[in-house]
Amino acid sequence: MTNTPPTLSVKMADLIGRIYPDVDANILTSQMIEAFWPNGTSRRKRARMPGNRLWSSKDAMVITYGNSLVDGQHKPLDLLNDFLNRYLKGSINSVHILPFFPFTSDDGFAVTDYRAVNSHLGDWADIERISGEFKLMSDLVLNHVSSQGTWFNEYLQGHEPFDKFFFEASPADDLTDVVRPRTSPLLREVETANGKRHVWCTFSHDQVDVDFRNPEVLLEFLRIMRLHIDHGVRIIRLDAVAFIWKEIGTNCIHLPQTHAIVQLMRVLCDFAVEPLILLTETNVPNVENLSYFGNRNEAHAVYNFSLPPLLLHALLSGTAAHLKRWQVSMPPAQLGCAYLNFTASHDGIGMRPAEGILDADETTKVIDTVKNFGGKVSMRALPDGGEAPYELNITFFDAMKGTFEGEDEWQVERFLCCQTIAMALEGIPAFYIHSLLGTPNDHEGVEKTGINRAINRHRWDYPKLRELLSDENSTHSKVLRGMKERVEIRCRQNAFHPNATQFTLHMDERVFGIWRQSLDRDQSIFALHNVSKDHVAVPPLSINLIGGEDWVDLLSGEKISASGTDIPMAPYQCRWITNRAG
């Protein structure tokens, strides 16, 4: 007798029972199915089983704002579309357009209308034009909404159903254990039609947290998910998902109901006809971050949040010791799961994911060096009332100006080295647009906005950028050309499939080395990266090159002998040594 896989309704009802035990699970199941598949929209009869077919070595992503490129004449989304097709087509096949909805603050993350495209950027037709050429990721900003949007205004007036859409608390409540990434007051006092209330604001007083204890809130977000899917979105980023469920007296992060909601969304995605990927955004210590894989039943992908600060430390210190120790302890992603490897994003370089890996002295060295290179430090509030570094605000390109010893002439080489490591690791590589372009710190943006993160959110004048990129000797042209060359080589190698075998090599601490092997075991790649300004020699025996095979360095074209002399590595040089050139 064979076991019949659980139906959609059975899976949904089980999860709903864990999230909303006091609600009729069957009725709510029907409502959620209708919310995600309205008007008889077709769905799969059986869930898509966990596997490695949702991604391949050909996948690489660019992260960008909808208006990272402007010219004062054309719609920014049209300019972005031109940039993607003109410069990245054939190299990068996916794009994360950061919140492209109407908003009031936080550069898009205080959304006023989830169903509209910000008219300053373009419209849904522009989004669909991009999603027709590139795999598109959008943000589901589900923890909070703008205090100036329709939802909150309706709440203030006591109008149903929004009168129960926001999380309320009392200043008398015990909130000492609440974990937050900000130092602003947690509660905001407001006057409503029902009297004075204190609403919960994890991030800012313009970003008011919704109350997922009300099933209507989850239903509304499922409808929003469906709308975005219908416009071509295929990767859904669950922004700040760790904070969505609150219980007074707890730390209000990673609560069981939060994980159950992610599991519920995963079930819906697995039954969708469209090939959907759920990505959780949880900028927290490594073990907490990995918990969002669940048992292959939560996120398809998680950000590799520990990678940026550890890469930064490795290149600033000239030793890969901490990076290597962390990588050795990293489990391979489960079947049906993948890491999203990035070094920079629209936010800063998070320091929490390095907790327990870098000690206080090493962390201080990194912070001091970043400050010397023009960077900023943003703090978070601690339960005891103190503060701690939350993130470093600097473009990753300018973070590579030098080392702990100061600035030097190796910035471009050092930067390309750290990006090459991200390309080689198990997972899907993602590159912030300003990393692809070698953008320097935007100090003017910080001065104008008073926001540290503006240092890494430059708006390029597109004609000026194109002029710079046409000059082969410009730094921006050199960086983009170097990045594209390596991404294109990577995309052709089966051993760089996001789930291909990975083993961390033990060698000179100045060299970060990993061995990758394709799923069919046909191709091996020994990826070696010199993170120092020293000349280093690597004995072939230390990487176990198999005799009788023809080995070649994919990046230089040099033949490498399994029994020959030591392999030389120049400062910040990278080598991808393989037995089968893709």
C-alpha positions in Angstrom: 0.0 0.0 0.0 1.5 3.4 -1.0 1.2 6.5 1.0 -0.8 9.3 -0.8 0.9 12.7 -0.5 -1.2 15.1 1.6 -3.5 17.3 -0.4 -3.2 21.1 -0.4 -6.2 21.4 2.0 -4.8 18.9 4.5 -1.4 20.7 4.6 -3.0 24.1 4.9 -5.4 23.0 7.6 -2.6 21.6 9.7 -0.6 24.8 9.5 -3.6 27.0 10.2 -4.3 24.9 13.3 -0.8 25.8 14.6 -1.1 29.5 13.8 -4.7 30.1 14.6 -5.9 27.4 16.9 -9.2 29.3 17.8 -10.3 29.6 14.2 -12.2 27.0 12.1 -9.2 25.6 10.1 -11.4 24.3 7.2 -13.1 27.7 6.6 -9.8 29.6 6.8 -8.2 27.1 4.5 -10.8 27.7 1.8 -10.4 31.5 2.2 -6.6 31.3 1.8 -6.8 29.1 -1.2 -9.3 31.5 -2.7 -7.0 34.4 -1.8 -4.0 32.8 -3.6 -5.9 31.3 -6.5 -8.9 33.7 -7.1 -11.5 33.1 -9.7 -10.5 29.5 -10.3 -6.9 30.2 -11.2 -5.2 26.9 -12.0 -2.9 25.1 -9.6 -0.9 21.9 -9.5 -2.7 18.7 -8.3 0.3 17.7 -6.3 3.0 19.8 -4.6 6.3 20.3 -6.4 8.7 18.1 -4.6 12.0 19.5 -3.2 14.7 19.3 -5.7 17.5 21.2 -7.4 15.7 22.2 -10.7 14.6 25.7 -9.6 18.1 27.0 -10.2 21.4 26.1 -12.0 24.9 27.4 -12.5 23.5 29.8 -15.0 21.7 31.8 -12.3 23.1 35.0 -11.0 21.3 38.1 -9.7 21.7 41.9 -9.7 20.1 43.8 -6.8 19.0 47.4 -7.7 16.6 50.1 -6.9 14.1 51.0 -9.6 15.8 54.4 -9.8 19.4 53.6 -9.4 19.7 55.0 -12.9 18.2 58.3 -13.8 18.5 60.9 -16.6 15.7 63.4 -15.9 13.8 62.5 -19.1 12.9 58.8 -19.2 11.2 56.5 -16.7 13.8 55.0 -14.4 12.4 51.5 -15.0 13.0 52.0 -18.8 16.6 53.0 -18.1 17.0 50.0 -15.9 15.6 47.8 -18.6 18.1 49.3 -21.1 21.0 48.8 -18.7 20.1 45.1 -18.0 19.8 44.3 -21.7 22.8 46.4 -22.8 25.3 45.4 -20.2 24.2 42.3 -18.3 22.2 40.2 -20.8 24.1 36.8 -21.2 25.9 37.3 -17.9 23.2 37.8 -15.2 19.7 36.4 -15.7 17.9 37.5 -12.5 17.1 40.9 -11.0 15.9 42.0 -7.6 14.1 45.4 -8.0 13.9 46.8 -4.5 10.5 48.0 -3.4 9.0 49.6 -6.5 5.7 50.7 -4.8 4.5 54.1 -3.5 6.2 54.8 -0.2 6.9 57.5 2.4 10.3 56.6 3.9 13.1 54.0 4.2 13.8 54.2 0.5 10.7 52.1 -0.3 10.2 49.9 2.7 7.4 52.0 4.2 4.8 51.0 1.6 1.6 52.9 1.1 0.1 50.7 -1.7 1.2 47.2 -2.5 -0.9 47.0 -5.6 0.6 49.9 -7.5 4.0 50.8 -9.0 5.5 54.0 -7.9 4.6 56.4 -10.7 8.0 58.1 -10.4 9.5 54.8 -11.6 7.1 53.6 -14.2 4.1 51.2 -14.2 3.2 47.5 -14.2 3.9 47.3 -17.9 7.5 48.3 -17.3 7.8 45.7 -14.6 6.3 43.0 -16.9 8.8 44.0 -19.6 11.7 43.3 -17.3 10.1 40.1 -15.9 9.7 38.9 -19.5 13.5 38.9 -20.0 14.9 38.3 -16.5 13.8 36.3 -13.5 12.3 38.9 -11.3 12.4 39.2 -7.5 10.2 41.6 -5.6 9.8 42.5 -1.9 6.9 41.4 0.2 7.3 43.9 3.0 5.0 42.0 5.3 6.1 43.2 8.8 5.0 46.8 8.6 3.3 49.4 6.4 3.6 53.2 6.1 1.9 55.2 8.8 0.7 57.5 6.0 -0.9 54.8 3.9 -4.6 53.8 3.5 -4.4 50.9 5.9 -3.1 52.9 8.9 -5.4 55.9 8.1 -8.4 53.5 8.1 -7.1 52.1 11.4 -6.9 55.5 13.0 -10.5 56.2 12.0 -11.7 52.8 13.4 -12.9 51.5 10.1 -13.2 47.7 9.6 -11.3 45.5 8.9 -8.3 47.8 9.4 -9.2 48.6 13.0 -7.6 45.2 13.9 -4.8 45.3 11.4 -2.0 46.8 13.7 -0.2 45.4 16.7 -0.9 47.4 19.9 0.9 47.2 23.2 1.1 49.2 26.4 4.1 51.1 27.8 3.5 49.1 31.0 4.1 45.8 29.2 7.4 44.0 29.8 9.2 44.6 26.6 12.8 44.3 27.9 13.6 41.1 25.9 12.4 42.4 22.5 15.1 42.1 19.9 15.3 45.0 17.4 17.7 46.3 14.8 17.0 50.0 15.7 17.5 52.4 18.6 14.3 54.4 18.2 11.4 54.0 20.7 9.5 50.8 20.1 6.0 52.1 20.7 4.3 55.1 19.1 1.4 56.8 20.8 -1.5 57.6 18.4 -5.0 59.0 18.7 -7.7 56.8 17.1 -11.5 56.9 16.9 -11.4 54.3 19.7 -9.1 56.4 21.9 -5.4 56.6 22.6 -3.4 53.6 21.4 0.3 52.6 21.4 1.3 50.9 18.1 4.4 48.7 17.7 7.1 50.1 15.4 10.1 47.6 15.0 11.9 49.8 12.5 10.7 53.4 12.7 7.6 55.4 13.7 6.7 55.7 10.0 6.7 51.9 9.7 3.9 50.5 11.8 3.8 46.7 12.4 0.8 44.8 11.3 -0.8 42.2 13.6 -0.6 38.7 12.1 -2.7 37.4 15.0 -5.6 38.6 12.8 -6.0 36.1 10.0 -7.3 38.9 7.7 -3.8 40.3 7.7 -2.3 37.1 6.3 -5.2 36.8 3.8 -4.4 40.2 2.5 -0.8 39.5 2.0 -1.6 36.3 0.1 -3.7 38.3 -2.3 -0.8 40.7 -2.7 1.5 37.7 -3.4 -0.8 36.5 -6.2 -1.0 40.0 -7.8 2.8 40.2 -8.0 3.0 36.6 -9.4 0.5 37.6 -12.1 2.8 40.5 -13.1 5.8 38.1 -13.6 7.4 38.0 -10.2 9.0 34.5 -9.6 11.1 35.1 -6.5 9.4 36.5 -3.4 11.6 38.1 -0.8 10.0 38.0 2.7 11.3 41.2 4.1 12.0 41.4 7.9 10.0 38.1 8.3 11.7 37.2 11.6 9.7 39.9 13.4 6.2 39.3 12.1 4.7 37.5 15.2 4.8 39.2 18.6 4.0 37.9 22.0 4.4 40.2 25.0 7.0 38.9 27.4 9.1 37.2 24.7 11.9 38.4 22.4 9.4 38.7 19.6 11.7 37.2 17.0 11.7 33.8 15.3 8.5 32.7 17.2 6.9 29.3 16.2 4.0 31.0 14.5 6.5 33.0 12.3 8.0 29.7 11.0 4.5 28.3 10.5 3.5 31.2 8.3 6.6 30.8 6.2 5.7 27.1 5.9 2.2 28.0 4.8 3.5 30.3 2.1 5.9 27.5 1.0 3.0 25.1 0.6 1.1 27.6 -1.6 4.3 28.1 -3.7 4.8 24.4 -4.1 1.3 24.0 -5.4 1.6 26.9 -7.8 1.9 26.3 -11.5 4.5 29.0 -11.7 8.1 28.0 -10.6 8.2 30.2 -7.4 11.1 30.7 -5.0 10.6 32.0 -1.4 13.6 33.9 0.0 13.7 34.9 3.7 15.5 38.1 4.7 16.7 37.5 8.3 19.8 39.5 9.2 20.6 37.6 12.4 23.3 35.3 13.7 24.1 32.3 11.5 22.2 29.5 13.3 19.1 31.6 13.6 19.3 32.5 9.9 19.6 28.8 8.8 16.5 27.9 10.8 14.4 29.4 8.0 15.2 26.4 5.8 13.1 24.4 8.3 12.9 20.8 7.3 13.0 21.6 3.6 9.5 23.1 4.2 10.2 26.8 4.7 12.3 29.1 2.6 13.7 27.8 -0.7 16.6 30.2 -0.2 18.1 32.2 2.6 20.6 35.1 2.4 24.2 34.0 3.4 24.4 36.9 5.9 27.6 35.9 7.5 29.5 36.0 4.2 29.8 39.9 3.8 31.4 40.7 7.2 33.7 37.6 7.0 34.8 38.4 3.5 35.4 41.9 4.5 37.6 40.8 7.4 39.5 38.3 5.3 40.4 40.9 2.6 41.2 43.6 5.2 43.3 41.3 7.4 45.0 39.3 4.6 44.0 36.0 6.3 41.1 33.7 5.5 41.3 31.9 8.9 38.0 33.2 10.2 36.2 32.8 6.9 37.6 29.3 6.5 36.6 28.3 10.0 33.0 29.5 9.4 32.8 27.9 6.0 33.9 24.5 7.4 31.0 24.6 9.9 28.4 25.6 7.3 26.1 22.7 6.4 25.3 22.1 2.8 21.9 23.4 1.9 19.2 20.7 2.1 17.7 19.3 -1.1 15.3 21.9 -2.5 17.2 24.7 -0.7 19.9 27.1 -1.6 22.0 29.9 -0.2 21.9 33.4 -1.8 25.5 34.6 -1.7 26.1 38.3 -1.6 28.7 40.8 -0.4 26.7 44.0 -0.6 23.1 45.2 -0.8 21.1 48.3 -0.4 21.6 48.0 3.4 24.9 48.1 5.2 27.3 45.2 6.0 25.5 43.5 8.9 27.7 42.7 11.9 25.3 40.5 13.9 25.9 37.5 11.5 29.6 37.7 12.5 28.8 37.3 16.2 30.5 34.3 17.7 32.9 34.2 14.7 34.9 37.4 14.9 36.1 38.3 18.4 35.8 41.8 19.8 39.3 42.8 18.8 38.9 41.7 15.2 35.5 43.4 15.0 37.0 46.6 16.3 39.7 46.5 13.7 37.2 46.1 10.9 35.0 48.9 12.2 38.0 51.3 12.6 39.3 50.5 9.1 35.9 51.0 7.5 35.7 54.4 9.2 39.2 55.3 7.9 37.8 54.5 4.4 35.0 56.9 4.8 32.4 54.5 6.1 29.8 54.9 8.9 28.5 52.7 11.7 24.8 52.2 12.5 23.8 50.9 16.0 21.1 48.7 17.4 19.5 48.8 20.8 20.3 46.1 23.4 17.8 44.8 26.0 19.8 46.4 28.8 19.5 49.8 27.3 22.9 49.8 25.7 23.9 49.9 22.0 26.0 47.7 19.7 27.2 47.9 16.1 24.4 46.7 13.8 25.9 47.4 10.4 28.7 49.1 8.6 27.6 51.7 6.0 30.1 51.9 3.1 30.1 50.7 -0.6 31.9 47.4 -0.7 34.2 48.8 -3.4 35.4 51.5 -1.1 35.7 49.0 1.8 38.4 47.4 -0.4 40.5 50.6 -0.6 43.2 48.9 1.5 43.8 46.7 4.5 44.2 47.1 8.3 47.5 48.8 7.4 45.8 51.5 5.4 45.0 52.4 1.8 47.1 51.0 -1.1 47.1 50.4 -4.9 45.3 47.1 -4.9 41.6 48.2 -4.6 40.3 46.8 -7.9 42.2 43.5 -7.5 41.1 43.1 -3.9 37.5 43.8 -4.8 37.4 41.4 -7.7 38.9 38.7 -5.4 36.2 39.0 -2.8 33.5 38.9 -5.5 35.1 35.9 -7.1 34.9 34.0 -3.8 31.1 34.8 -3.7 30.8 33.4 -7.2 32.6 30.1 -6.3 30.7 29.2 -3.1 27.8 26.8 -2.9 24.6 28.8 -3.7 23.4 31.5 -6.1 25.5 34.7 -6.4 23.8 38.1 -6.2 25.5 41.4 -6.9 24.4 44.9 -5.8 24.4 47.2 -8.9 27.0 49.4 -7.2 29.3 46.5 -6.8 29.0 45.8 -10.5 29.8 49.4 -11.2 32.6 50.0 -8.6 30.6 52.9 -7.2 32.4 55.0 -4.5 30.8 56.3 -1.2 28.0 58.8 -1.7 28.9 61.2 1.1 26.7 63.9 -0.5 23.7 61.5 -0.2 24.4 61.0 3.5 24.7 64.8 4.1 21.5 65.4 2.2 19.3 62.8 3.9 21.0 62.4 7.3 20.8 58.6 6.7 23.9 56.5 6.9 22.6 53.9 4.4 22.5 56.6 1.7 26.2 56.2 1.3 25.6 53.0 -0.6 22.4 54.2 -2.6 23.9 56.4 -5.2 21.7 57.5 -8.1 23.7 57.3 -11.3 23.1 59.8 -14.1 22.7 57.2 -16.8 24.3 59.2 -19.7 27.3 59.9 -17.5 27.5 56.3 -16.4 27.4 55.1 -20.0 30.2 57.5 -20.9 32.3 56.1 -18.0 31.6 52.5 -19.1 32.6 53.3 -22.6 36.1 54.3 -21.4 38.1 51.0 -21.0 40.5 52.7 -18.6 37.9 53.9 -16.2 37.6 52.1 -12.8 33.9 51.5 -13.4 34.6 49.9 -16.8 37.4 47.7 -15.4 35.2 46.5 -12.5 32.1 45.7 -14.7 34.3 44.0 -17.3 36.1 41.9 -14.7 32.8 40.9 -13.0 31.1 40.0 -16.2 34.0 37.9 -17.4 34.0 35.8 -14.3 30.3 35.5 -14.0 30.1 34.3 -17.7 32.8 31.7 -17.0 31.0 30.6 -13.8 27.7 30.1 -15.6 29.2 27.5 -18.0 30.5 25.2 -15.2 28.3 22.4 -13.8 30.5 22.2 -10.7 29.2 25.7 -9.8 25.6 24.5 -9.6 24.2 26.0 -6.4 23.9 22.5 -4.9 27.1 21.0 -6.2 29.4 19.3 -3.7 31.6 21.7 -1.7 34.6 21.0 0.5 36.7 23.6 2.2 40.5 23.1 1.6 43.0 23.4 4.4 46.0 25.3 3.2 48.0 28.6 3.7 45.7 30.9 5.6 46.3 33.6 3.0 44.5 31.4 0.5 40.8 30.6 0.7 40.2 27.4 -1.2 37.2 25.2 -1.9 36.6 22.1 -4.0 33.4 22.0 -6.0 32.2 18.9 -7.8 29.2 18.7 -10.2 26.1 16.7 -9.3 27.1 14.1 -11.9 30.7 14.0 -10.5 32.1 14.7 -13.9 33.6 18.1 -13.3 35.8 19.2 -10.4 36.9 22.8 -9.7 39.5 23.8 -7.2 38.7 27.4 -6.5 41.7 29.2 -4.9 41.7 32.9 -3.8 44.6 34.8 -2.4 43.1 37.2 0.1 46.5 38.9 0.8 48.9 41.3 -1.0 51.6 38.6 -0.8 52.9 36.3 -3.5 51.9 32.8 -2.4 52.9 29.4 -3.8 50.4 26.5 -3.6 51.8 23.0 -3.9 49.7 20.9 -6.3 49.7 18.0 -3.8 47.9 20.3 -1.3 44.8 20.4 -3.5 44.9 16.7 -4.5 44.9 17.2 -8.3 44.3 13.8 -9.8 47.1 12.5 -12.0 46.2 11.7 -15.6 43.7 14.5 -15.9 44.3 17.7 -17.9 43.9 20.6 -15.4 43.4 24.1 -16.5 42.8 27.4 -14.7 39.5 28.8 -16.1 40.4 32.4 -15.2 43.9 32.6 -16.8 43.8 29.7 -19.3 47.0 28.3 -17.9 47.6 24.5 -17.8 48.3 23.2 -14.3 50.2 20.0 -13.8 49.2 17.6 -11.0 52.9 16.7 -10.5 54.5 20.0 -11.4 56.0 22.9 -9.5 54.2 25.0 -7.0 51.3 27.0 -8.4 52.1 30.7 -8.1 49.5 33.2 -6.9 50.0 36.9 -7.3 48.4 39.3 -4.7 44.6 38.9 -4.8 44.8 36.4 -7.7 42.1 33.8 -8.0 42.3 30.5 -9.8 39.5 28.1 -10.8 41.4 24.9 -11.6 39.3 22.3 -13.4 39.5 19.0 -15.2 36.6 19.8 -17.5 36.2 23.3 -18.9 32.6 24.1 -19.3 
